[in-house]
Amino acid sequence: MSRFSLYFCIVFFTLLIGCSSDTSNDAGPVDSSADTSLDASSDDLATSPDTTEDSASAPDEGETTDTTTPPEDVDPCAGPEICDGVDNDCDGETDEGYPGLGNPCDGPDDDFCFSGVFVCNADPTNPVLDCTDGFGDPIDEFCDGEDNDCDDTFDEDFPELGQACDGDDDDLCATGVFVCTADLRATTCEEDPESNTEEICNGLDDDCDSEIDEGEVCEGGPNTQEAVLVLDGLTGDLYRSTDKGENWAPHSTIPGTWPSHVNMSRSGTKIIYVRNGLQNILRSDDAGATWTTMGIWATEASNRAICTPPIDDKVFATDDTGAVYLSTNQATDFVLQGTWPNPSGTLGCAVGPDGVLVMMGAAYLQEPTWVSFDEGQTFEERAVYGVAGGGAKAVLTIGSSGTFYAVEGDGVVLRSTDQAVTWDEISTIATTGPGVMGITVGNDGTLYAVTPNAGDQGGHMYISTDQGVSWTPTTDWKGTSNSSGWTTVVTAYVPIVE
């Protein structure tokens, strides 16, 4: 064998042994004592004796190798429970760490209503729940008697609800009441159109405009004037004066049997009622020019007096037993109301502008005054009046301001401004002949007192323009009789005679 062939065989077997150790991991450990080196003179074929598997498989320049450790399997039930509608901790319950979830709630709006519900926060790990209320308009309070905005009060935005008000009628009286409108958004004044109050002549502010008896309501209509009317109980003749008693003229003759004890009362400006003894009551709608016979109350054998309110067309009547009757149909018939103590059988009777009914007995008995505020059903005892030995009769009138005036038979004048809680003795009328038997007050406050016709000694009239403090005699009204008889006086509006 030539030298060249021997060299080639050595190289070939050397390479064969090296390749076998690099590519087989199952061949077992490599014998470190194996001589794998070449002849030192063979530089190009020398191999490092400590070459490893990693170095043999090192990547070429520019290539990368993934060295990340593959992740282990994650337990889906190992995390905490959060507010997301999922059973995160696999315990069979959902969102159990949020106990208020789904409950009603009131959000940050202006009402107090629980119009929303608690829901999970946008951050499901946030333990604070969100309220769905408050993202729209708040609930308004309506005028409907309900607590719409849930603040434990109702209709609080309508403080005027239920209060008195004045509607669209002609007066200024608050006889209506504020109610809810149909749309429940506001209130309106609801007032009965029939409640409109007109001003009448009574010393009161009927139409609530802070004026009293304005618009000439006390003048009885166009072309009328106030007249003083005196009735002679001897003959039934009625006399009239339109100049405060300076001049007198016959006015009419009242039907009936005369002489008789009488009393007369006016309602409104020209309606007059007359009690003619034990006979029927008579009524005039034209200030005494003509008369109509009306009814009588039950105990006609002991009838004593009638009186009328200045406003309502009613008639009160009483007898000497103290029974009180009321007619609401122009004295056609009467209904028993109540009783008051009346030991004397003679009395004064009057009704004030506020409806108070006043009864008085004989002055010499020094009895209390009796007043009723329920149209005679019950009576209250008020101040005692009169003096021992005083006159038998007490005549009574009430002014438009509510002041009581009474005159005892001996001419002593009493006045009360507190509905007879007290009486003040203010003057004495110096009469000649029979004492005062009638008293009335005009619309201008003038007081008129008359004595009965008794020939030369009677038929006088006295007037006072200072609330009864002083009195001045006028021309006598006396009739044609020379004997003494009952008399009474009123004022009324009569047509002006040119």
For each residue, the residues with C-beta under 8 A, 3 or more apart:
1: 5 6
2: 5 6
3: 6 7
4: 7 8
5: 1 2 8 9
6: 1 2 3 9 10
7: 3 4 10 11
8: 4 5 11 12
9: 5 6 12 13
10: 6 7 13 14
11: 7 8 14 15 38 45
12: 8 9 15 16
13: 9 10 16 17
14: 10 11 17 18 36 38 45
15: 11 12 18 19
16: 12 13 19 20
17: 13 14 20 21 34 36
18: 14 15 21 22 36 47
19: 15 16 22 23
20: 16 17 23 24 27
21: 17 18 24 27 30
22: 18 19 53 56
23: 19 20
24: 20 21 27
25: 53
26:
27: 20 21 24 30
28:
29:
30: 21 27 34
31: 34
32:
33:
34: 17 30 31
35:
36: 14 17 18 47 49
37: 46 47 49
38: 11 14 42 45 46 47
39: 42
40:
41:
42: 38 39 45 46
43: 46
44:
45: 11 14 38 42
46: 37 38 42 43
47: 18 36 37 38 51
48: 51
49: 36 37
50:
51: 47 48 55 56
52: 55 56
53: 22 25 56 57
54: 57 58
55: 51 52 58
56: 22 51 52 53
57: 53 54
58: 54 55
59: 63 64 65
60: 63
61:
62:
63: 59 60
64: 59
65: 59
66:
67:
68:
69:
70:
71: 74
72:
73:
74: 71 78
75: 78
76: 79 90
77: 88 89 90
78: 74 75
79: 76 82 88 89
80: 88 89
81: 87 88 89 91 95 96 97
82: 79 86 88 95 97 124 125
83: 95 97 98 101 120 121 124 125 126 127 129
84: 88 95 120 124
85: 94 95 120
86: 82 94
87: 81 90 91 92 93 94
88: 77 79 80 81 82 84
89: 77 79 80 81
90: 76 77 87
91: 81 87 96
92: 87
93: 87 96
94: 85 86 87
95: 81 82 83 84 85 98 101 120
96: 81 91 93 99
97: 81 82 83 127
98: 83 95 101 118 120 127 129
99: 96
100: 103 105 118 129
101: 83 95 98 118 119 120 129
102: 117 118 119
103: 100 117 118
104: 114 115 116 117
105: 100 114 116 117 118 131 132 133
106: 109 111 112 113 114 115 116 131 133 134 150
107: 115 116 131 132 133 134 135
108: 131 134
109: 106 115 133 134 136 137 138
110: 138 149
111: 106 115 138 139 148 149 150 151
112: 106 149 150 151
113: 106 133 139 149 150
114: 104 105 106 133 150
115: 104 106 107 109 111 133 139
116: 104 105 106 107 131 132 133 134
117: 102 103 104 105 131 132
118: 98 100 101 102 103 105 129 130 131 132
119: 101 102 129 130 131 132
120: 83 84 85 95 98 101 124 129 130
121: 83 124 126 128 129 130
122: 126 130
123: 126
124: 82 83 84 120 121
125: 82 83
126: 83 121 122 123
127: 83 97 98
128: 121
129: 83 98 100 101 118 119 120 121
130: 118 119 120 121 122
131: 105 106 107 108 116 117 118 119 134
132: 105 107 116 117 118 119 135
133: 105 106 107 109 113 114 115 116
134: 106 107 108 109 116 131
135: 107 132
136: 109
137: 109
138: 109 110 111 149
139: 111 113 115 148 149 150
140: 148 149
141: 148 149 154 155 156 157
142: 146 148 155 184 185
143: 155 157 158 161 180 181 184 185 186 187
144: 148 155 180 184
145: 154 155 180
146: 142 154
147: 150 151 152 153 154
148: 111 139 140 141 142 144 154
149: 110 111 112 113 138 139 140 141
150: 106 111 112 113 114 139 147
151: 111 112 147 156
152: 147
153: 147 156
154: 141 145 146 147 148
155: 141 142 143 144 145 158 161 180
156: 141 151 153 159
157: 141 143
158: 143 155 161 178 180 186 187
159: 156
160: 163 165 178 187
161: 143 155 158 178 179 180 187
162: 177 178
163: 160 177 178
164: 174 175 176 177
165: 160 174 176 177 178 189 191
166: 169 171 172 173 174 175 176 189 191 208
167: 175 176 189 190 191 193
168: 189 191
169: 166 191 193 195 196
170: 196 198 207
171: 166 175 196 197 198 206 207 208 209
172: 166 207 208 209
173: 166 195 197 207 208
174: 164 165 166 208
175: 164 166 167 171 191 192 195 197
176: 164 165 166 167 189 190 191 192 195
177: 162 163 164 165 189 190 191
178: 158 160 161 162 163 165 187 188 189 190
179: 161 187 188 189 190
180: 143 144 145 155 158 161 184 186 187 188
181: 143 184 185 186 187 188
182:
183: 186
184: 142 143 144 180 181
185: 142 143 181
186: 143 158 180 181 183
187: 143 158 160 161 178 179 180 181
188: 178 179 180 181
189: 165 166 167 168 176 177 178 179
190: 167 176 177 178 179
191: 165 166 167 168 169 175 176 177 195
192: 175 176 195
193: 167 169 196
194:
195: 169 173 175 176 191 192
196: 169 170 171 193
197: 171 173 175 206 207 208
198: 170 171 206 207
199: 205 206 207 209 211 213 214 215 217
200: 206 213 217 268 311
201: 213 217 218 219 220 268 269 310 400 443
202: 206 213 310 311 353 400
203: 212 213 310 353 399 400 401 402
204: 212 213 353 400
205: 199 208 209 210 211 212
206: 171 197 198 199 200 202
207: 170 171 172 173 197 198 199
208: 166 171 172 173 174 197 205
209: 171 172 199 205 214
210: 205
211: 199 205 214
212: 203 204 205
213: 199 200 201 202 203 204 217 218 400 443
214: 199 209 211 217
215: 199
216: 219
217: 199 200 201 213 214
218: 201 213 226 269 443
219: 201 216 224 225 226 269 493
220: 201 224 225 226 269 270 287 492 493 494
221: 224 269 493
222:
223: 495 496
224: 219 220 221 269 270 493 494 495 496
225: 219 220 242 493 494 496
226: 218 219 220 242 442 443 444 491 492 493 494
227: 240 241 242 251 287 491 492 493 494
228: 240 241 242 244 245 440 442 448 461 489 490 491
229: 238 239 240 251 264 272 287 288 489 490 491 492
230: 238 239 241 248 438 450 461 477 487 488 489
231: 236 237 238 239 254 262 264 274 487 488 489
232: 235 236 237 238 239 452 453 479 481 485 487
233: 236 258 259 260 261 262 452 485 486 487 488
234: 258 259 453 479 481 483 485 486
235: 232 253 258 259 479 480 481
236: 231 232 233 253 254 255 256 258 260 276
237: 231 232 250 252 253 254 479 480
238: 229 230 231 232 250 251 252 253 254 288
239: 229 230 231 232 248 249 250 251 477 479
240: 227 228 229 248 249 250 251 288 494
241: 227 228 230 244 245 246 247 248 249 475 477
242: 225 226 227 228 247 494 496 497
243: 246 247
244: 228 241 446 463 474
245: 228 241 248 448 461 463 474 475 477
246: 241 243 474 475
247: 241 242 243 475
248: 230 239 240 241 245 475 476 477
249: 239 240 241
250: 237 238 239 240 253
251: 227 229 238 239 240 288 289 494
252: 237 238 288 289 290 291
253: 235 236 237 238 250
254: 231 236 237 238 274 276 282 291
255: 236 282 291 293
256: 236 260 276 277 279 282
257: 260 276 277 279
258: 233 234 235 236
259: 233 234 235 485 486
260: 233 236 256 257 276 277 279 486
261: 233 277 486
262: 231 233 274 275 276 277 486 487 488
263: 274 275 305 306 307 349 438 488
264: 229 231 272 273 274 275 438 488 489 490
265: 272 273 306 307 308 315 490
266: 270 271 272 273 308 310 440 490 491 492
267: 271 272 273 308 309 310 311 312 313 314 315
268: 200 201 271 310 311 313
269: 201 218 219 220 221 224 287 492 493
270: 220 224 266 284 285 286 287 492 493 494
271: 266 267 268 283 284 285 308 313
272: 229 264 265 266 267 283 284 287 288 490 492
273: 264 265 266 267 281 282 283 284 294 306 308 315 331
274: 231 254 262 263 264 281 282 283 284 291
275: 262 263 264 281 303 305 306 317
276: 236 254 256 257 260 262 279 280 281 282
277: 256 257 260 261 262 303
278: 300 301 303
279: 256 257 260 276 296
280: 276 293 294 295 296
281: 273 274 275 276 293 294 295 296 306 315 317 331
282: 254 255 256 273 274 276 291 292 293 294
283: 271 272 273 274 291 292 294 330 331
284: 270 271 272 273 274 287 288 289 290 291 292
285: 270 271 290 292
286: 270 289 290
287: 220 227 229 269 270 272 284 492 493 494
288: 229 238 240 251 252 272 284 291 492 494
289: 251 252 284 286 494
290: 252 284 285 286
291: 252 254 255 274 282 283 284 288
292: 282 283 284 285
293: 255 280 281 282
294: 273 280 281 282 283 330 331 332
295: 280 281 327 331 332 333 334
296: 279 280 281 300 303 334
297: 300 303 317 319 325 327 334
298: 323 325 334 336
299: 302 303 319 321 323
300: 278 296 297 303
301: 278
302: 299 319 320 321 345
303: 275 277 278 296 297 299 300 317 319
304: 318 319 320 345 346 347
305: 263 275 317 318 347 348 349
306: 263 265 273 275 281 315 316 317 318 331 349
307: 263 265 315 316 349 350 351 357
308: 265 266 267 271 273 313 314 315 316 351
309: 267 312 314 351 352 353 355
310: 201 202 203 266 267 268 351 352 353 400
311: 200 202 267 268 353
312: 267 309 355
313: 267 268 271 308 330
314: 267 308 309 326 327 328 375
315: 265 267 273 281 306 307 308 326 327 330 331 334
316: 306 307 308 324 325 326 349 351 357 375 376
317: 275 281 297 303 305 306 324 325 326 327 334
318: 304 305 306 322 323 324 325 340 342 347 349 359
319: 297 299 302 303 304 322 323
320: 302 304 342 345 346
321: 299 302 339 342
322: 318 319 339 340 341 342
323: 298 299 318 319 336 338 339
324: 316 317 318 336 337 338 339 340 357 359 372 376
325: 297 298 316 317 318 334 335 336 337 376
326: 314 315 316 317 334 335 337 375 376
327: 295 297 314 315 317 330 331 332 333 334 335
328: 314
329: 332 333
330: 283 294 313 315 327
331: 273 281 283 294 295 306 315 327 334
332: 294 295 327 329
333: 295 327 329
334: 295 296 297 298 315 317 325 326 327 331
335: 325 326 327
336: 298 323 324 325
337: 324 325 326 375 376 377
338: 323 324 372 376 377 378 379
339: 321 322 323 324 379
340: 318 322 324 359 370 372 376 379
341: 322 367 368 370
342: 318 320 321 322 345 347 359 361
343: 361 365 367
344: 347 361 362 365 367 392
345: 302 304 320 342 361 362
346: 304 320 361 362 392 393 394
347: 304 305 318 342 344 359 360 361 362 394
348: 305 358 359 360 393 394 395 396 406
349: 263 305 306 307 316 318 357 358 359 360 396
350: 307 357 358 396 397 398 404
351: 307 308 309 310 316 355 356 357 358 398
352: 309 310 355 356 358 398 402 404 419
353: 202 203 204 309 310 311 398 400 402
354: 402
355: 309 312 351 352 373 375
356: 351 352 371 372 373 398 402 419
357: 307 316 324 349 350 351 371 372 373 375 376
358: 348 349 350 351 352 369 370 371 372 396 398 404 419 420
359: 318 324 340 342 347 348 349 369 370 371 372 379
360: 347 348 349 367 369 370 385 394 396 406
361: 342 343 344 345 346 347 365 367 394
362: 344 345 346 347 365 367 386 391 392 393 394
363: 366 385 386 387 390 391 392 393 394 408 409 410 412
364: 386 387 388 389 390 391 392
365: 343 344 361 362 386
366: 363 384 385 386 387 388 390
367: 341 343 344 360 361 362 384 385 386
368: 341 381 382 383 384
369: 358 359 360 381 382 383 384 385 416 420 423
370: 340 341 358 359 360 379 380 381 382
371: 356 357 358 359 379 380 382 419 420
372: 324 338 340 356 357 358 359 375 376 377 378 379 380
373: 355 356 357 380
374: 377 378
375: 314 316 326 337 355 357 372
376: 316 324 325 326 337 338 340 357 372 379
377: 337 338 372 374
378: 338 372 374
379: 338 339 340 359 370 371 372 376
380: 370 371 372 373
381: 368 369 370
382: 368 369 370 371 419 420 421
383: 368 369 416 420 421 422 423
384: 366 367 368 369
385: 360 363 366 367 369 394 406 408 414 423
386: 362 363 364 365 366 367 390 394 408
387: 363 364 366 390 408 412
388: 364 366
389: 364
390: 363 364 366 386 387 408 409 410 412
391: 362 363 364 394 408 409 410 411 412 435
392: 344 346 362 363 364 409
393: 346 348 362 363 408 409 435 437
394: 346 347 348 360 361 362 363 385 386 391 406 407 408 409
395: 348 406 407 436 437 438 439
396: 348 349 350 358 360 404 405 406 439
397: 350 404 405 406 439 440 441 447
398: 350 351 352 353 356 358 402 403 404 405 441
399: 203 402 403 405 441 445
400: 201 202 203 204 213 310 353 441 443 445
401: 203 445
402: 203 352 353 354 356 398 399 417 419
403: 398 399 415 416 417 467
404: 350 352 358 396 397 398 414 415 416 417 419 420 423
405: 396 397 398 399 413 414 415 439 441 447 468
406: 348 360 385 394 395 396 397 413 414 415 416 423 439
407: 394 395 411 412 413 414 429 436 439 449
408: 363 385 386 387 390 391 393 394 411 412 414 435 436
409: 363 390 391 392 393 394 435 436 437
410: 363 390 391 428 435
411: 391 407 408 428 429 430 431 435 436
412: 363 387 390 391 407 408 425 428
413: 405 406 407 425 426 427 428 429 468 471
414: 385 404 405 406 407 408 423 424 425 426
415: 403 404 405 406 423 424 426 467 468
416: 369 383 403 404 406 419 420 421 422 423 424
417: 402 403 404
418: 421 422
419: 352 356 358 371 382 402 404 416
420: 358 369 371 382 383 404 416 423
421: 382 383 416 418
422: 383 416 418
423: 369 383 385 404 406 414 415 416 420
424: 414 415 416
425: 412 413 414
426: 413 414 415 467 468 469
427: 413 464 468 469 470 471
428: 410 411 412 413
429: 407 411 413 436 449 462 471
430: 411 471
431: 411 434 435 436 451 460 462
432: 457 460
433: 451 454 456 457 458 460 484
434: 431 437 451 452 454 457 458 484
435: 391 393 408 409 410 411 431 451
436: 395 407 408 409 411 429 431 439 449 450 451 462
437: 393 395 409 434 450 451 452 486 487 488
438: 230 263 264 395 449 450 487 488 489
439: 395 396 397 405 406 407 436 447 448 449 450 489
440: 228 266 397 447 448 489 490 491
441: 397 398 399 400 405 445 446 447 448 491
442: 226 228 445 446 447 448 491
443: 201 213 218 226 400 491
444: 226
445: 399 400 401 441 442 465 467
446: 244 441 442 463 464 465
447: 397 405 439 440 441 442 463 464 465 467 468
448: 228 245 439 440 441 442 461 462 463 489 491
449: 407 429 436 438 439 461 462 463 464 471 489
450: 230 436 437 438 439 460 461 462 477 487 488 489
451: 431 433 434 435 436 437 454 458 459 460 461 487
452: 232 233 434 437 458 459 484 485 486 487
453: 232 234 458 459 478 479 481 483 484 485 487
454: 433 434 451 457 458 459 482 483 484 485
455: 458 478 481 482 483 484
456: 433 482
457: 432 433 434 454
458: 433 434 451 452 453 454 455 478 484
459: 451 452 453 454 476 477 478 479 487
460: 431 432 433 450 451 473 476 477 478
461: 228 230 245 448 449 450 451 473 474 475 476 477 489
462: 429 431 436 448 449 450 471 472 473 474
463: 244 245 446 447 448 449 471 472 474
464: 427 446 447 449 467 468 469 470 471 472
465: 445 446 447
466: 469 470
467: 403 415 426 445 447 464
468: 405 413 415 426 427 447 464 471
469: 426 427 464 466
470: 427 464 466
471: 413 427 429 430 449 462 463 464 468
472: 462 463 464
473: 460 461 462
474: 244 245 246 461 462 463
475: 241 245 246 247 248 461
476: 248 459 460 461
477: 230 239 241 245 248 450 459 460 461
478: 453 455 458 459 460
479: 232 234 235 237 239 453 459
480: 235 237
481: 232 234 235 453 455 485
482: 454 455 456
483: 234 453 454 455
484: 433 434 452 453 454 455 458
485: 232 233 234 259 452 453 454 481
486: 233 234 259 260 261 262 437 452
487: 230 231 232 233 262 437 438 450 451 452 453 459
488: 230 231 233 262 263 264 437 438 450
489: 228 229 230 231 264 438 439 440 448 449 450 461
490: 228 229 264 265 266 272 440
491: 226 227 228 229 266 440 441 442 443 448
492: 220 226 227 229 266 269 270 272 287 288
493: 219 220 221 224 225 226 227 269 270 287
494: 220 224 225 226 227 240 242 251 270 287 288 289
495: 223 224
496: 223 224 225 242
497: 242
498:
